[in-house]
């Protein structure tokens, strides 16, 4: 299997693409884990994103979209507990 085919690498690539936009607003996003069986990625939102009323919109409209563009088998991105 080629390195670019590894799911965790593709998820990280998706996060790397959205990260600069989140950081412009003082936030941070970090990968918490990947449940390959369920197709779910968990992330931590930190900085200005932590507790922000718009965090859910950022999660679904930005982060999830970027991750799915790189790893279409991912069904959902959720906040880690």
SULVENSUL-V289979 format. One record per backbone hydrogen bond with DSSP energy under -1.0 kcal/mol. NH is the residue of the N-H (numbers start at 0). CO is the residue of the C=O. If there is no record, write none. Layout:
nh-><NH;NH>
co-><CO;CO>
This chain:
nh-><4;5;9;10;11;12;13;14;15;16;17;18;21;22;23;25;26;27;29;31;32;34;38;39;40;41;42;43;45;47;48;49;51;54;57;58;59;60;61;62;63;65;66;67;68;69;70;73;74;75;77;79>
co-><1;2;5;6;7;8;9;10;11;12;13;14;17;18;19;22;21;45;43;41;41;39;34;34;75;32;77;29;27;25;45;46;48;51;53;54;55;56;57;57;58;61;62;63;64;65;66;70;38;38;40;42>
